[in-house]
């Protein structure tokens, strides 16, 4: 079941979406899956993306909906060769990428379900070591 609904697009620009889909070679569903993959890749270390994207209705995160629409519309616009990309689409795409970067880096903490090992990932600093010397130097 798709994460975004038709009503979600009404908030940003329903008419813009219809115009882009009419001229796009990529379907809306495929563009939404691409946007979902971008979000998942950016935040899956800290957040349970399966739970985020399986939510329905009012249980869905409004911030994820907003940025997913921004990413989806940008993807759809970028596939249309006959129309110029609106500046607002570029700006909102840049804002979405910046939000993902801040969330990934731990600088923003949205109200999203965390992974079971989120605390372990956050405190892990890595490990270092070396093998014992096997041969004497000459």
C-alpha positions as CSV (number, residue, x, y, z in Angstrom):
1,X,0.0,0.0,0.0
2,X,1.4,3.4,-0.9
3,X,2.6,5.7,1.9
4,X,1.3,8.9,0.3
5,X,-2.3,9.5,-0.7
6,X,-3.9,11.8,-3.2
7,X,-5.0,14.1,-0.4
8,X,-1.4,14.6,0.8
9,X,-0.6,16.3,-2.5
10,X,-3.4,18.8,-2.1
11,X,-1.5,20.7,0.6
12,X,1.5,21.4,-1.6
13,X,0.2,21.6,-5.2
14,X,-2.3,19.3,-6.7
15,X,-2.5,21.1,-10.0
16,X,1.3,21.0,-10.3
17,X,1.4,17.3,-9.7
18,X,-1.3,16.6,-12.4
19,X,0.6,18.7,-14.9
20,X,3.9,17.0,-14.2
21,X,2.4,13.5,-14.3
22,X,0.8,14.2,-17.7
23,X,4.2,14.9,-19.2
24,X,6.4,12.6,-17.2
25,X,7.8,9.3,-18.3
26,X,8.0,8.1,-14.7
27,X,4.9,7.1,-12.9
28,X,3.9,8.8,-9.6
29,X,4.2,5.5,-7.8
30,X,7.7,4.9,-9.1
31,X,8.8,8.4,-8.1
32,X,7.3,7.9,-4.6
33,X,9.3,4.7,-4.2
34,X,12.4,6.5,-5.3
35,X,11.8,9.2,-2.7
36,X,11.0,6.6,0.0
37,X,14.3,4.9,-0.8
38,X,16.2,8.2,-0.4
39,X,14.6,8.7,3.0
40,X,15.2,5.2,4.1
41,X,18.8,5.2,3.1
42,X,19.4,8.4,5.0
43,X,17.7,7.6,8.3
44,X,17.5,3.8,8.7
45,X,20.4,3.6,11.1
46,X,18.5,5.5,13.7
47,X,14.9,5.1,12.8
48,X,12.6,2.1,12.1
49,X,11.8,2.9,8.5
50,X,9.6,-0.2,8.1
51,X,7.4,1.2,10.9
52,X,7.5,4.7,9.5
53,X,6.4,3.7,6.0
54,X,3.8,1.0,7.1
55,X,1.9,3.6,9.1
56,X,-1.5,4.7,7.7
57,X,-3.8,7.6,8.1
58,X,-3.1,10.0,10.9
59,X,-0.4,7.7,12.3
60,X,1.9,8.8,9.5
61,X,4.6,11.4,10.3
62,X,3.6,14.7,8.8
63,X,7.2,15.8,8.4
64,X,8.0,12.6,6.4
65,X,5.0,13.2,4.3
66,X,6.0,16.7,3.5
67,X,9.6,15.9,2.6
68,X,8.6,12.8,0.6
69,X,6.2,14.9,-1.5
70,X,9.0,17.4,-2.1
71,X,11.4,14.6,-3.2
72,X,8.7,13.0,-5.3
73,X,7.7,16.2,-7.1
74,X,11.4,16.9,-7.8
75,X,11.9,13.5,-9.3
76,X,8.8,13.9,-11.5
77,X,9.9,17.3,-12.6
78,X,13.5,16.2,-13.3
79,X,12.2,13.6,-15.8
80,X,10.2,16.0,-17.9
81,X,12.4,17.4,-20.7
82,X,9.8,19.8,-22.1
83,X,9.4,21.9,-18.9
84,X,11.8,23.9,-16.9
85,X,12.2,22.9,-13.2
86,X,10.3,25.5,-11.0
87,X,12.6,27.2,-8.5
88,X,10.3,26.3,-5.7
89,X,10.9,22.6,-6.5
90,X,14.7,23.0,-6.4
91,X,14.5,24.9,-3.1
92,X,12.2,22.4,-1.5
93,X,14.4,19.5,-2.8
94,X,17.4,21.1,-1.3
95,X,15.6,21.6,2.0
96,X,14.5,18.0,2.1
97,X,18.1,16.8,1.5
98,X,19.4,19.1,4.2
99,X,16.8,17.8,6.6
100,X,17.8,14.2,5.8
101,X,21.5,15.1,6.4
102,X,20.7,16.7,9.8
103,X,18.6,13.8,10.9
104,X,21.2,11.3,9.7
105,X,23.9,13.2,11.6
106,X,21.9,13.3,14.8
107,X,21.5,17.1,14.8
108,X,17.7,16.8,14.5
109,X,15.6,14.3,16.4
110,X,12.2,14.0,14.7
111,X,9.4,12.2,16.5
112,X,9.9,8.9,14.6
113,X,10.0,5.3,15.9
114,X,13.7,4.4,16.6
115,X,15.3,1.2,15.7
116,X,15.9,-1.3,18.6
117,X,19.7,-0.7,18.4
118,X,19.6,3.1,17.9
119,X,21.3,3.7,21.2
120,X,24.1,1.3,20.3
121,X,24.6,2.9,16.9
122,X,24.7,6.4,18.4
123,X,27.4,5.6,21.0
124,X,29.6,3.4,18.8
125,X,32.9,5.1,18.1
126,X,34.5,2.3,16.3
127,X,37.4,0.1,17.3
128,X,41.0,0.0,16.5
129,X,43.8,-2.5,17.0
130,X,46.6,-4.3,15.3
131,X,48.1,-7.7,14.9
132,X,51.1,-8.7,16.9
133,X,54.4,-8.4,15.1
134,X,55.1,-11.7,13.4
135,X,58.6,-11.1,12.2
136,X,61.5,-9.3,13.7
137,X,62.7,-6.3,11.8
138,X,66.2,-6.7,10.4
